[in-house]
Amino acid sequence: MTRSKGSLQLSQAEIERFVVAAEALHLSTAKPYISPHCEHYRQTRVLHEVLLKAVREVTGKEAAFI
């Protein structure tokens, strides 16, 4: 049995699902009201920056949900 090769990039439908999931993740990290001085806050900010970068690289534009 041979493996099929994956495609080189996401389809438009997959990109749209990715952006919807990214928005949900954004809301889950941005919604909690916690002190900006705690470690959890700093880590959610790190995750948020990586998320925005991924959206920018996959879609070629800034995240519309920001």
Buried (B, 14 or more C-beta within 10 A) or exposed (E): EEEEEEEEEEEEEEBEEBBEEBBEBBEEBEEEEEEEEEEEBEEBEEBBEEBBEBBEEBBEEEBEBE
